[in-house]
Amino acid sequence: MAYLRHTLNGNTVSVYELAGRVTIGRSPECAIRLDDPTISASHARLDKLGSEWLLTDTDSTNGLFVRGRQVADHRLCNGDLFTVGTHDFEFLVDLPTGLERTLKIKKSWIPGIYYTE
């Protein structure tokens, strides 16, 4: 099993268990939906290829970055960090035992500003 740890401003927002194809974007059809104007309706996709996972930019406006470098696609390894808009994700092969408490993200009245409780 593989997982994605979603962080925003250094705080863990959520942890997703990956199975099959996973889409990331603003669209309600995306498996991981992010309400953020820096993210395209369909921004990125993860596909399981045998025992590996392939991360692909789905023609997003602002690009997909792995460890700070813009990529069109990337075969993920344990611990790989990638950025979608202002959101960071860490690809994990196993779920860490000391995972931080998941925080709930709230949207501010100021566009594009989010905070945690």
Biopython code that builds the backbone (N, CA, C, O; Angstrom):
import numpy as np
from Bio.PDB.StructureBuilder import StructureBuilder

atoms = [
    (1, "MET", "N", (0.847, -1.183, 0.000)),
    (1, "MET", "CA", (0.000, 0.000, 0.000)),
    (1, "MET", "C", (0.890, 1.244, 0.000)),
    (1, "MET", "O", (1.981, 1.232, 0.570)),
    (2, "ALA", "N", (0.423, 2.307, -0.636)),
    (2, "ALA", "CA", (1.153, 3.574, -0.669)),
    (2, "ALA", "C", (0.228, 4.680, -0.173)),
    (2, "ALA", "O", (-0.995, 4.549, -0.194)),
    (3, "TYR", "N", (0.850, 5.781, 0.277)),
    (3, "TYR", "CA", (0.106, 6.880, 0.881)),
    (3, "TYR", "C", (0.651, 8.214, 0.402)),
    (3, "TYR", "O", (1.803, 8.310, -0.022)),
    (4, "LEU", "N", (-0.194, 9.253, 0.474)),
    (4, "LEU", "CA", (0.226, 10.636, 0.243)),
    (4, "LEU", "C", (-0.063, 11.415, 1.507)),
    (4, "LEU", "O", (-1.185, 11.411, 2.012)),
    (5, "ARG", "N", (0.968, 12.091, 2.016)),
    (5, "ARG", "CA", (0.771, 13.004, 3.149)),
    (5, "ARG", "C", (0.660, 14.405, 2.548)),
    (5, "ARG", "O", (1.588, 14.886, 1.898)),
    (6, "HIS", "N", (-0.477, 15.046, 2.771)),
    (6, "HIS", "CA", (-0.774, 16.381, 2.245)),
    (6, "HIS", "C", (-0.447, 17.405, 3.326)),
    (6, "HIS", "O", (-0.978, 17.332, 4.434)),
    (7, "THR", "N", (0.429, 18.363, 3.007)),
    (7, "THR", "CA", (0.764, 19.411, 3.971)),
    (7, "THR", "C", (0.527, 20.783, 3.354)),
    (7, "THR", "O", (0.638, 20.973, 2.142)),
    (8, "LEU", "N", (0.200, 21.726, 4.219)),
    (8, "LEU", "CA", (0.015, 23.117, 3.821)),
    (8, "LEU", "C", (0.653, 23.962, 4.909)),
    (8, "LEU", "O", (0.324, 23.819, 6.086)),
    (9, "ASN", "N", (1.562, 24.839, 4.518)),
    (9, "ASN", "CA", (2.301, 25.683, 5.468)),
    (9, "ASN", "C", (2.996, 24.849, 6.541)),
    (9, "ASN", "O", (3.082, 25.269, 7.695)),
    (10, "GLY", "N", (3.490, 23.672, 6.166)),
    (10, "GLY", "CA", (4.239, 22.825, 7.091)),
    (10, "GLY", "C", (3.403, 21.965, 8.006)),
    (10, "GLY", "O", (3.960, 21.187, 8.779)),
    (11, "ASN", "N", (2.074, 22.072, 7.953)),
    (11, "ASN", "CA", (1.187, 21.281, 8.807)),
    (11, "ASN", "C", (0.510, 20.184, 7.993)),
    (11, "ASN", "O", (0.089, 20.414, 6.859)),
    (12, "THR", "N", (0.409, 18.998, 8.574)),
    (12, "THR", "CA", (-0.271, 17.898, 7.895)),
    (12, "THR", "C", (-1.767, 18.189, 7.841)),
    (12, "THR", "O", (-2.402, 18.443, 8.865)),
    (13, "VAL", "N", (-2.318, 18.149, 6.629)),
    (13, "VAL", "CA", (-3.741, 18.381, 6.409)),
    (13, "VAL", "C", (-4.472, 17.050, 6.393)),
    (13, "VAL", "O", (-5.515, 16.891, 7.028)),
    (14, "SER", "N", (-3.909, 16.089, 5.656)),
    (14, "SER", "CA", (-4.570, 14.804, 5.506)),
    (14, "SER", "C", (-3.567, 13.771, 5.018)),
    (14, "SER", "O", (-2.489, 14.107, 4.528)),
    (15, "VAL", "N", (-3.942, 12.515, 5.163)),
    (15, "VAL", "CA", (-3.159, 11.411, 4.611)),
    (15, "VAL", "C", (-4.113, 10.587, 3.759)),
    (15, "VAL", "O", (-5.181, 10.185, 4.221)),
    (16, "TYR", "N", (-3.721, 10.338, 2.510)),
    (16, "TYR", "CA", (-4.564, 9.608, 1.571)),
    (16, "TYR", "C", (-3.944, 8.243, 1.287)),
    (16, "TYR", "O", (-2.739, 8.139, 1.061)),
    (17, "GLU", "N", (-4.761, 7.210, 1.300)),
    (17, "GLU", "CA", (-4.321, 5.875, 0.905)),
    (17, "GLU", "C", (-4.522, 5.784, -0.602)),
    (17, "GLU", "O", (-5.603, 6.095, -1.103)),
    (18, "LEU", "N", (-3.497, 5.362, -1.324)),
    (18, "LEU", "CA", (-3.553, 5.323, -2.780)),
    (18, "LEU", "C", (-3.998, 3.945, -3.266)),
    (18, "LEU", "O", (-3.553, 2.913, -2.763)),
    (19, "ALA", "N", (-4.881, 3.960, -4.250)),
    (19, "ALA", "CA", (-5.347, 2.729, -4.885)),
    (19, "ALA", "C", (-5.729, 3.067, -6.321)),
    (19, "ALA", "O", (-6.575, 3.934, -6.543)),
    (20, "GLY", "N", (-5.130, 2.409, -7.283)),
    (20, "GLY", "CA", (-5.452, 2.665, -8.690)),
    (20, "GLY", "C", (-5.055, 4.055, -9.127)),
    (20, "GLY", "O", (-4.006, 4.557, -8.723)),
    (21, "ARG", "N", (-5.875, 4.686, -9.946)),
    (21, "ARG", "CA", (-5.611, 6.042, -10.443)),
    (21, "ARG", "C", (-6.148, 7.069, -9.464)),
    (21, "ARG", "O", (-7.263, 6.931, -8.962)),
    (22, "VAL", "N", (-5.348, 8.112, -9.186)),
    (22, "VAL", "CA", (-5.746, 9.189, -8.284)),
    (22, "VAL", "C", (-5.523, 10.509, -9.016)),
    (22, "VAL", "O", (-4.437, 10.750, -9.544)),
    (23, "THR", "N", (-6.542, 11.361, -9.048)),
    (23, "THR", "CA", (-6.420, 12.672, -9.685)),
    (23, "THR", "C", (-6.406, 13.766, -8.618)),
    (23, "THR", "O", (-7.049, 13.647, -7.575)),
    (24, "ILE", "N", (-5.657, 14.833, -8.904)),
    (24, "ILE", "CA", (-5.551, 15.975, -7.989)),
    (24, "ILE", "C", (-5.915, 17.229, -8.772)),
    (24, "ILE", "O", (-5.404, 17.449, -9.870)),
    (25, "GLY", "N", (-6.805, 18.057, -8.207)),
    (25, "GLY", "CA", (-7.178, 19.303, -8.869)),
    (25, "GLY", "C", (-8.335, 19.996, -8.173)),
    (25, "GLY", "O", (-8.759, 19.596, -7.088)),
    (26, "ARG", "N", (-8.841, 21.051, -8.820)),
    (26, "ARG", "CA", (-9.964, 21.833, -8.278)),
    (26, "ARG", "C", (-11.320, 21.231, -8.619)),
    (26, "ARG", "O", (-12.305, 21.497, -7.930)),
    (27, "SER", "N", (-11.382, 20.435, -9.661)),
    (27, "SER", "CA", (-12.647, 19.880, -10.139)),
    (27, "SER", "C", (-13.266, 18.925, -9.113)),
    (27, "SER", "O", (-12.549, 18.165, -8.462)),
    (28, "PRO", "N", (-14.594, 18.962, -8.970)),
    (28, "PRO", "CA", (-15.276, 18.027, -8.058)),
    (28, "PRO", "C", (-15.065, 16.562, -8.450)),
    (28, "PRO", "O", (-15.238, 15.677, -7.613)),
    (29, "GLU", "N", (-14.698, 16.292, -9.696)),
    (29, "GLU", "CA", (-14.455, 14.927, -10.154)),
    (29, "GLU", "C", (-13.115, 14.378, -9.681)),
    (29, "GLU", "O", (-12.882, 13.173, -9.782)),
    (30, "CYS", "N", (-12.228, 15.229, -9.168)),
    (30, "CYS", "CA", (-10.909, 14.783, -8.722)),
    (30, "CYS", "C", (-11.008, 14.027, -7.401)),
    (30, "CYS", "O", (-11.804, 14.385, -6.533)),
    (31, "ALA", "N", (-10.197, 12.980, -7.253)),
    (31, "ALA", "CA", (-10.170, 12.198, -6.018)),
    (31, "ALA", "C", (-9.660, 13.051, -4.861)),
    (31, "ALA", "O", (-10.178, 12.968, -3.747)),
    (32, "ILE", "N", (-8.641, 13.872, -5.127)),
    (32, "ILE", "CA", (-8.136, 14.815, -4.131)),
    (32, "ILE", "C", (-8.464, 16.208, -4.654)),
    (32, "ILE", "O", (-7.801, 16.728, -5.551)),
    (33, "ARG", "N", (-9.509, 16.799, -4.067)),
    (33, "ARG", "CA", (-10.006, 18.103, -4.530)),
    (33, "ARG", "C", (-9.451, 19.201, -3.632)),
    (33, "ARG", "O", (-9.602, 19.156, -2.412)),
    (34, "LEU", "N", (-8.801, 20.196, -4.258)),
    (34, "LEU", "CA", (-8.197, 21.310, -3.534)),
    (34, "LEU", "C", (-8.790, 22.619, -4.032)),
    (34, "LEU", "O", (-8.651, 22.956, -5.208)),
    (35, "ASP", "N", (-9.444, 23.352, -3.158)),
    (35, "ASP", "CA", (-10.060, 24.629, -3.504)),
    (35, "ASP", "C", (-8.995, 25.720, -3.386)),
    (35, "ASP", "O", (-8.867, 26.378, -2.354)),
    (36, "ASP", "N", (-8.242, 25.893, -4.457)),
    (36, "ASP", "CA", (-7.113, 26.813, -4.458)),
    (36, "ASP", "C", (-6.959, 27.365, -5.878)),
    (36, "ASP", "O", (-6.839, 26.586, -6.824)),
    (37, "PRO", "N", (-6.959, 28.692, -6.048)),
    (37, "PRO", "CA", (-6.869, 29.264, -7.397)),
    (37, "PRO", "C", (-5.536, 29.007, -8.101)),
    (37, "PRO", "O", (-5.435, 29.223, -9.309)),
    (38, "THR", "N", (-4.515, 28.553, -7.378)),
    (38, "THR", "CA", (-3.222, 28.248, -8.015)),
    (38, "THR", "C", (-3.193, 26.844, -8.613)),
    (38, "THR", "O", (-2.191, 26.428, -9.195)),
    (39, "ILE", "N", (-4.304, 26.118, -8.463)),
    (39, "ILE", "CA", (-4.386, 24.740, -8.932)),
    (39, "ILE", "C", (-5.391, 24.647, -10.076)),
    (39, "ILE", "O", (-6.477, 25.223, -10.012)),
    (40, "SER", "N", (-5.013, 23.913, -11.123)),
    (40, "SER", "CA", (-5.889, 23.718, -12.276)),
    (40, "SER", "C", (-7.024, 22.763, -11.933)),
    (40, "SER", "O", (-6.941, 22.016, -10.957)),
    (41, "ALA", "N", (-8.081, 22.789, -12.735)),
    (41, "ALA", "CA", (-9.219, 21.898, -12.510)),
    (41, "ALA", "C", (-8.746, 20.444, -12.466)),
    (41, "ALA", "O", (-9.155, 19.682, -11.591)),
    (42, "SER", "N", (-7.898, 20.068, -13.398)),
    (42, "SER", "CA", (-7.234, 18.764, -13.375)),
    (42, "SER", "C", (-5.744, 19.059, -13.424)),
    (42, "SER", "O", (-5.220, 19.385, -14.489)),
    (43, "HIS", "N", (-5.059, 18.954, -12.310)),
    (43, "HIS", "CA", (-3.675, 19.408, -12.194)),
    (43, "HIS", "C", (-2.664, 18.269, -12.354)),
    (43, "HIS", "O", (-1.691, 18.393, -13.097)),
    (44, "ALA", "N", (-2.905, 17.156, -11.649)),
    (44, "ALA", "CA", (-1.956, 16.044, -11.674)),
    (44, "ALA", "C", (-2.690, 14.723, -11.510)),
    (44, "ALA", "O", (-3.846, 14.666, -11.090)),
    (45, "ARG", "N", (-1.957, 13.645, -11.864)),
    (45, "ARG", "CA", (-2.538, 12.308, -11.782)),
    (45, "ARG", "C", (-1.465, 11.344, -11.282)),
    (45, "ARG", "O", (-0.294, 11.464, -11.644)),
    (46, "LEU", "N", (-1.872, 10.392, -10.451)),
    (46, "LEU", "CA", (-0.987, 9.314, -10.011)),
    (46, "LEU", "C", (-1.537, 8.007, -10.562)),
    (46, "LEU", "O", (-2.726, 7.725, -10.418)),
    (47, "ASP", "N", (-0.681, 7.208, -11.193)),
    (47, "ASP", "CA", (-1.080, 5.921, -11.749)),
    (47, "ASP", "C", (-0.186, 4.829, -11.192)),
    (47, "ASP", "O", (1.033, 4.984, -11.127)),
    (48, "LYS", "N", (-0.799, 3.725, -10.793)),
    (48, "LYS", "CA", (-0.038, 2.575, -10.308)),
    (48, "LYS", "C", (0.372, 1.738, -11.511)),
    (48, "LYS", "O", (-0.470, 1.290, -12.289)),
    (49, "LEU", "N", (1.678, 1.535, -11.652)),
    (49, "LEU", "CA", (2.212, 0.734, -12.746)),
    (49, "LEU", "C", (2.978, -0.435, -12.134)),
    (49, "LEU", "O", (4.160, -0.315, -11.813)),
    (50, "GLY", "N", (2.297, -1.557, -11.978)),
    (50, "GLY", "CA", (2.912, -2.701, -11.300)),
    (50, "GLY", "C", (3.102, -2.351, -9.837)),
    (50, "GLY", "O", (2.134, -2.097, -9.121)),
    (51, "SER", "N", (4.356, -2.337, -9.392)),
    (51, "SER", "CA", (4.643, -1.986, -7.994)),
    (51, "SER", "C", (5.075, -0.527, -7.855)),
    (51, "SER", "O", (5.380, -0.078, -6.750)),
    (52, "GLU", "N", (5.106, 0.216, -8.965)),
    (52, "GLU", "CA", (5.548, 1.615, -8.945)),
    (52, "GLU", "C", (4.373, 2.565, -9.148)),
    (52, "GLU", "O", (3.294, 2.173, -9.592)),
    (53, "TRP", "N", (4.627, 3.852, -8.799)),
    (53, "TRP", "CA", (3.638, 4.904, -8.996)),
    (53, "TRP", "C", (4.228, 5.979, -9.894)),
    (53, "TRP", "O", (5.357, 6.421, -9.680)),
    (54, "LEU", "N", (3.462, 6.404, -10.906)),
    (54, "LEU", "CA", (3.886, 7.457, -11.824)),
    (54, "LEU", "C", (3.045, 8.706, -11.559)),
    (54, "LEU", "O", (1.816, 8.652, -11.576)),
    (55, "LEU", "N", (3.720, 9.827, -11.316)),
    (55, "LEU", "CA", (3.079, 11.128, -11.115)),
    (55, "LEU", "C", (3.167, 11.880, -12.436)),
    (55, "LEU", "O", (4.249, 11.982, -13.015)),
    (56, "THR", "N", (2.037, 12.413, -12.924)),
    (56, "THR", "CA", (1.996, 13.087, -14.219)),
    (56, "THR", "C", (1.294, 14.431, -14.104)),
    (56, "THR", "O", (0.239, 14.532, -13.477)),
    (57, "ASP", "N", (1.878, 15.467, -14.709)),
    (57, "ASP", "CA", (1.234, 16.773, -14.825)),
    (57, "ASP", "C", (0.204, 16.657, -15.941)),
    (57, "ASP", "O", (0.550, 16.257, -17.053)),
    (58, "THR", "N", (-1.048, 16.995, -15.673)),
    (58, "THR", "CA", (-2.110, 16.883, -16.682)),
    (58, "THR", "C", (-2.359, 18.232, -17.347)),
    (58, "THR", "O", (-3.481, 18.738, -17.362)),
    (59, "ASP", "N", (-1.284, 18.804, -17.900)),
    (59, "ASP", "CA", (-1.327, 20.099, -18.599)),
    (59, "ASP", "C", (-1.822, 21.223, -17.702)),
    (59, "ASP", "O", (-2.633, 22.046, -18.125)),
    (60, "SER", "N", (-1.336, 21.260, -16.461)),
    (60, "SER", "CA", (-1.727, 22.315, -15.526)),
    (60, "SER", "C", (-1.127, 23.652, -15.944)),
    (60, "SER", "O", (-0.132, 23.698, -16.667)),
    (61, "THR", "N", (-1.736, 24.728, -15.487)),
    (61, "THR", "CA", (-1.255, 26.070, -15.799)),
    (61, "THR", "C", (0.041, 26.404, -15.066)),
    (61, "THR", "O", (0.968, 26.952, -15.662)),
    (62, "ASN", "N", (0.107, 26.075, -13.772)),
    (62, "ASN", "CA", (1.255, 26.461, -12.948)),
    (62, "ASN", "C", (2.304, 25.376, -12.773)),
    (62, "ASN", "O", (3.306, 25.602, -12.095)),
    (63, "GLY", "N", (2.104, 24.218, -13.356)),
    (63, "GLY", "CA", (3.114, 23.172, -13.336)),
    (63, "GLY", "C", (3.100, 22.290, -12.105)),
    (63, "GLY", "O", (2.400, 22.550, -11.126)),
    (64, "LEU", "N", (3.897, 21.240, -12.188)),
    (64, "LEU", "CA", (4.058, 20.243, -11.141)),
    (64, "LEU", "C", (5.540, 20.195, -10.794)),
    (64, "LEU", "O", (6.387, 20.126, -11.684)),
    (65, "PHE", "N", (5.855, 20.231, -9.496)),
    (65, "PHE", "CA", (7.243, 20.295, -9.061)),
    (65, "PHE", "C", (7.562, 19.137, -8.129)),
    (65, "PHE", "O", (6.840, 18.888, -7.164)),
    (66, "VAL", "N", (8.655, 18.426, -8.425)),
    (66, "VAL", "CA", (9.158, 17.366, -7.565)),
    (66, "VAL", "C", (10.486, 17.838, -7.017)),
    (66, "VAL", "O", (11.426, 18.108, -7.765)),
    (67, "ARG", "N", (10.553, 17.937, -5.680)),
    (67, "ARG", "CA", (11.762, 18.433, -4.993)),
    (67, "ARG", "C", (12.244, 19.761, -5.591)),
    (67, "ARG", "O", (13.444, 19.986, -5.752)),
    (68, "GLY", "N", (11.272, 20.643, -5.919)),
    (68, "GLY", "CA", (11.582, 21.980, -6.411)),
    (68, "GLY", "C", (11.878, 22.088, -7.893)),
    (68, "GLY", "O", (12.124, 23.189, -8.387)),
    (69, "ARG", "N", (11.862, 20.972, -8.622)),
    (69, "ARG", "CA", (12.155, 20.982, -10.055)),
    (69, "ARG", "C", (10.891, 20.662, -10.844)),
    (69, "ARG", "O", (10.213, 19.676, -10.556)),
    (70, "GLN", "N", (10.566, 21.497, -11.848)),
    (70, "GLN", "CA", (9.352, 21.273, -12.630)),
    (70, "GLN", "C", (9.509, 20.021, -13.490)),
    (70, "GLN", "O", (10.539, 19.815, -14.132)),
    (71, "VAL", "N", (8.460, 19.185, -13.488)),
    (71, "VAL", "CA", (8.490, 17.929, -14.240)),
    (71, "VAL", "C", (7.177, 17.737, -14.998)),
    (71, "VAL", "O", (6.139, 18.279, -14.621)),
    (72, "ALA", "N", (7.248, 16.952, -16.078)),
    (72, "ALA", "CA", (6.038, 16.537, -16.796)),
    (72, "ALA", "C", (5.520, 15.240, -16.189)),
    (72, "ALA", "O", (4.312, 15.035, -16.069)),
    (73, "ASP", "N", (6.457, 14.362, -15.804)),
    (73, "ASP", "CA", (6.100, 13.134, -15.094)),
    (73, "ASP", "C", (7.303, 12.672, -14.282)),
    (73, "ASP", "O", (8.436, 13.090, -14.520)),
    (74, "HIS", "N", (7.024, 11.796, -13.313)),
    (74, "HIS", "CA", (8.084, 11.351, -12.408)),
    (74, "HIS", "C", (7.667, 10.044, -11.760)),
    (74, "HIS", "O", (6.546, 9.927, -11.265)),
    (75, "ARG", "N", (8.565, 9.050, -11.756)),
    (75, "ARG", "CA", (8.333, 7.800, -11.023)),
    (75, "ARG", "C", (8.646, 8.064, -9.560)),
    (75, "ARG", "O", (9.772, 8.422, -9.214)),
    (76, "LEU", "N", (7.653, 7.889, -8.707)),
    (76, "LEU", "CA", (7.794, 8.238, -7.294)),
    (76, "LEU", "C", (8.561, 7.177, -6.508)),
    (76, "LEU", "O", (8.384, 5.976, -6.706)),
    (77, "CYS", "N", (9.414, 7.660, -5.612)),
    (77, "CYS", "CA", (10.147, 6.820, -4.665)),
    (77, "CYS", "C", (9.704, 7.222, -3.267)),
    (77, "CYS", "O", (9.220, 8.334, -3.059)),
    (78, "ASN", "N", (9.869, 6.317, -2.312)),
    (78, "ASN", "CA", (9.485, 6.609, -0.939)),
    (78, "ASN", "C", (10.145, 7.902, -0.456)),
    (78, "ASN", "O", (11.357, 8.073, -0.580)),
    (79, "GLY", "N", (9.337, 8.805, 0.092)),
    (79, "GLY", "CA", (9.845, 10.074, 0.611)),
    (79, "GLY", "C", (9.886, 11.204, -0.394)),
    (79, "GLY", "O", (10.221, 12.330, -0.026)),
    (80, "ASP", "N", (9.553, 10.942, -1.668)),
    (80, "ASP", "CA", (9.545, 12.017, -2.669)),
    (80, "ASP", "C", (8.551, 13.099, -2.262)),
    (80, "ASP", "O", (7.439, 12.805, -1.824)),
    (81, "LEU", "N", (8.968, 14.357, -2.413)),
    (81, "LEU", "CA", (8.116, 15.512, -2.127)),
    (81, "LEU", "C", (7.735, 16.175, -3.445)),
    (81, "LEU", "O", (8.590, 16.409, -4.300)),
    (82, "PHE", "N", (6.439, 16.480, -3.607)),
    (82, "PHE", "CA", (6.023, 17.213, -4.799)),
    (82, "PHE", "C", (5.026, 18.289, -4.416)),
    (82, "PHE", "O", (4.342, 18.204, -3.396)),
    (83, "THR", "N", (4.965, 19.319, -5.277)),
    (83, "THR", "CA", (4.142, 20.495, -5.010)),
    (83, "THR", "C", (3.123, 20.687, -6.120)),
    (83, "THR", "O", (3.448, 20.627, -7.306)),
    (84, "VAL", "N", (1.881, 20.919, -5.705)),
    (84, "VAL", "CA", (0.765, 21.229, -6.589)),
    (84, "VAL", "C", (0.219, 22.557, -6.105)),
    (84, "VAL", "O", (-0.378, 22.623, -5.031)),
    (85, "GLY", "N", (0.411, 23.620, -6.879)),
    (85, "GLY", "CA", (0.003, 24.955, -6.431)),
    (85, "GLY", "C", (0.768, 25.338, -5.181)),
    (85, "GLY", "O", (1.998, 25.379, -5.198)),
    (86, "THR", "N", (0.056, 25.622, -4.087)),
    (86, "THR", "CA", (0.701, 25.969, -2.818)),
    (86, "THR", "C", (0.678, 24.794, -1.831)),
    (86, "THR", "O", (1.017, 24.959, -0.659)),
    (87, "HIS", "N", (0.281, 23.614, -2.307)),
    (87, "HIS", "CA", (0.145, 22.431, -1.458)),
    (87, "HIS", "C", (1.295, 21.455, -1.702)),
    (87, "HIS", "O", (1.695, 21.222, -2.843)),
    (88, "ASP", "N", (1.812, 20.898, -0.630)),
    (88, "ASP", "CA", (2.910, 19.939, -0.710)),
    (88, "ASP", "C", (2.391, 18.540, -0.392)),
    (88, "ASP", "O", (1.478, 18.364, 0.415)),
    (89, "PHE", "N", (2.995, 17.557, -1.044)),
    (89, "PHE", "CA", (2.651, 16.158, -0.827)),
    (89, "PHE", "C", (3.928, 15.349, -0.665)),
    (89, "PHE", "O", (4.936, 15.615, -1.318)),
    (90, "GLU", "N", (3.869, 14.357, 0.218)),
    (90, "GLU", "CA", (4.976, 13.425, 0.392)),
    (90, "GLU", "C", (4.463, 12.034, 0.068)),
    (90, "GLU", "O", (3.455, 11.589, 0.618)),
    (91, "PHE", "N", (5.168, 11.347, -0.834)),
    (91, "PHE", "CA", (4.801, 9.988, -1.206)),
    (91, "PHE", "C", (5.431, 9.027, -0.204)),
    (91, "PHE", "O", (6.640, 9.065, 0.025)),
    (92, "LEU", "N", (4.609, 8.165, 0.395)),
    (92, "LEU", "CA", (5.081, 7.231, 1.415)),
    (92, "LEU", "C", (4.681, 5.807, 1.055)),
    (92, "LEU", "O", (3.524, 5.543, 0.726)),
    (93, "VAL", "N", (5.639, 4.894, 1.118)),
    (93, "VAL", "CA", (5.342, 3.491, 0.850)),
    (93, "VAL", "C", (4.613, 2.884, 2.038)),
    (93, "VAL", "O", (3.688, 2.092, 1.862)),
    (94, "ASP", "N", (5.028, 3.254, 3.253)),
    (94, "ASP", "CA", (4.378, 2.779, 4.472)),
    (94, "ASP", "C", (3.912, 3.970, 5.284)),
    (94, "ASP", "O", (4.511, 5.044, 5.224)),
    (95, "LEU", "N", (2.853, 3.784, 6.037)),
    (95, "LEU", "CA", (2.334, 4.843, 6.898)),
    (95, "LEU", "C", (3.211, 4.943, 8.147)),
    (95, "LEU", "O", (3.370, 3.954, 8.862)),
    (96, "PRO", "N", (3.785, 6.126, 8.423)),
    (96, "PRO", "CA", (4.625, 6.274, 9.611)),
    (96, "PRO", "C", (3.808, 6.079, 10.889)),
    (96, "PRO", "O", (2.638, 6.458, 10.943)),
    (97, "THR", "N", (4.418, 5.493, 11.905)),
    (97, "THR", "CA", (3.709, 5.249, 13.156)),
    (97, "THR", "C", (3.493, 6.534, 13.941)),
    (97, "THR", "O", (2.485, 6.652, 14.637)),
    (98, "GLY", "N", (4.400, 7.498, 13.855)),
    (98, "GLY", "CA", (4.290, 8.746, 14.615)),
    (98, "GLY", "C", (3.686, 9.876, 13.810)),
    (98, "GLY", "O", (4.092, 11.027, 13.966)),
    (99, "LEU", "N", (2.724, 9.574, 12.950)),
    (99, "LEU", "CA", (2.127, 10.601, 12.098)),
    (99, "LEU", "C", (1.471, 11.686, 12.929)),
    (99, "LEU", "O", (0.721, 11.400, 13.862)),
    (100, "GLU", "N", (1.762, 12.954, 12.577)),
    (100, "GLU", "CA", (1.197, 14.081, 13.321)),
    (100, "GLU", "C", (-0.328, 14.100, 13.219)),
    (100, "GLU", "O", (-0.917, 13.510, 12.313)),
    (101, "ARG", "N", (-0.938, 14.780, 14.157)),
    (101, "ARG", "CA", (-2.391, 14.957, 14.171)),
    (101, "ARG", "C", (-2.825, 15.694, 12.906)),
    (101, "ARG", "O", (-2.227, 16.705, 12.537)),
    (102, "THR", "N", (-3.841, 15.199, 12.261)),
    (102, "THR", "CA", (-4.365, 15.838, 11.058)),
    (102, "THR", "C", (-5.111, 17.111, 11.436)),
    (102, "THR", "O", (-5.939, 17.116, 12.348)),
    (103, "LEU", "N", (-4.803, 18.192, 10.719)),
    (103, "LEU", "CA", (-5.439, 19.475, 10.987)),
    (103, "LEU", "C", (-6.514, 19.749, 9.950)),
    (103, "LEU", "O", (-6.409, 19.310, 8.805)),
    (104, "LYS", "N", (-7.540, 20.468, 10.350)),
    (104, "LYS", "CA", (-8.579, 20.876, 9.415)),
    (104, "LYS", "C", (-8.238, 22.260, 8.883)),
    (104, "LYS", "O", (-7.947, 23.182, 9.645)),
    (105, "ILE", "N", (-8.279, 22.386, 7.563)),
    (105, "ILE", "CA", (-7.966, 23.648, 6.912)),
    (105, "ILE", "C", (-9.263, 24.433, 6.733)),
    (105, "ILE", "O", (-10.265, 23.892, 6.264)),
    (106, "LYS", "N", (-9.237, 25.691, 7.103)),
    (106, "LYS", "CA", (-10.385, 26.577, 6.933)),
    (106, "LYS", "C", (-10.017, 27.651, 5.911)),
    (106, "LYS", "O", (-8.873, 28.101, 5.845)),
    (107, "LYS", "N", (-10.994, 28.044, 5.132)),
    (107, "LYS", "CA", (-10.791, 29.080, 4.125)),
    (107, "LYS", "C", (-11.106, 30.437, 4.742)),
    (107, "LYS", "O", (-12.141, 30.616, 5.384)),
    (108, "SER", "N", (-10.206, 31.382, 4.540)),
    (108, "SER", "CA", (-10.389, 32.741, 5.034)),
    (108, "SER", "C", (-11.302, 33.509, 4.077)),
    (108, "SER", "O", (-11.538, 33.072, 2.951)),
    (109, "TRP", "N", (-11.803, 34.634, 4.524)),
    (109, "TRP", "CA", (-12.590, 35.500, 3.643)),
    (109, "TRP", "C", (-11.690, 36.164, 2.602)),
    (109, "TRP", "O", (-12.184, 36.695, 1.607)),
    (110, "ILE", "N", (-10.380, 36.138, 2.821)),
    (110, "ILE", "CA", (-9.415, 36.692, 1.857)),
    (110, "ILE", "C", (-9.105, 35.597, 0.834)),
    (110, "ILE", "O", (-8.668, 34.515, 1.226)),
    (111, "PRO", "N", (-9.318, 35.844, -0.474)),
    (111, "PRO", "CA", (-9.087, 34.812, -1.487)),
    (111, "PRO", "C", (-7.661, 34.254, -1.412)),
    (111, "PRO", "O", (-6.687, 35.001, -1.319)),
    (112, "GLY", "N", (-7.567, 32.919, -1.457)),
    (112, "GLY", "CA", (-6.278, 32.248, -1.471)),
    (112, "GLY", "C", (-5.610, 32.096, -0.121)),
    (112, "GLY", "O", (-4.510, 31.549, -0.043)),
    (113, "ILE", "N", (-6.246, 32.568, 0.952)),
    (113, "ILE", "CA", (-5.670, 32.476, 2.305)),
    (113, "ILE", "C", (-6.411, 31.399, 3.082)),
    (113, "ILE", "O", (-7.641, 31.390, 3.143)),
    (114, "TYR", "N", (-5.636, 30.486, 3.679)),
    (114, "TYR", "CA", (-6.183, 29.381, 4.453)),
    (114, "TYR", "C", (-5.520, 29.390, 5.836)),
    (114, "TYR", "O", (-4.423, 29.924, 6.001)),
    (115, "TYR", "N", (-6.191, 28.800, 6.821)),
    (115, "TYR", "CA", (-5.601, 28.691, 8.155)),
    (115, "TYR", "C", (-6.034, 27.373, 8.786)),
    (115, "TYR", "O", (-6.967, 26.721, 8.316)),
    (116, "THR", "N", (-5.341, 26.990, 9.860)),
    (116, "THR", "CA", (-5.665, 25.743, 10.549)),
    (116, "THR", "C", (-6.243, 26.056, 11.915)),
    (116, "THR", "O", (-5.999, 27.124, 12.477)),
    (117, "GLU", "N", (-7.018, 25.107, 12.446)),
    (117, "GLU", "CA", (-7.589, 25.256, 13.792)),
    (117, "GLU", "C", (-6.671, 24.597, 14.797)),
    (117, "GLU", "O", (-6.959, 24.604, 15.993)),
]
sb = StructureBuilder()
sb.init_structure("model")
sb.init_model(0)
sb.init_chain("A")
sb.init_seg("    ")
for serial, (resi, resn, name, xyz) in enumerate(atoms, 1):
    if name == "N":
        sb.init_residue(resn, " ", resi, " ")
    sb.init_atom(name, np.array(xyz, "f"), 0.0, 1.0, " ", f" {name:<3s}", serial, name[0])
structure = sb.get_structure()
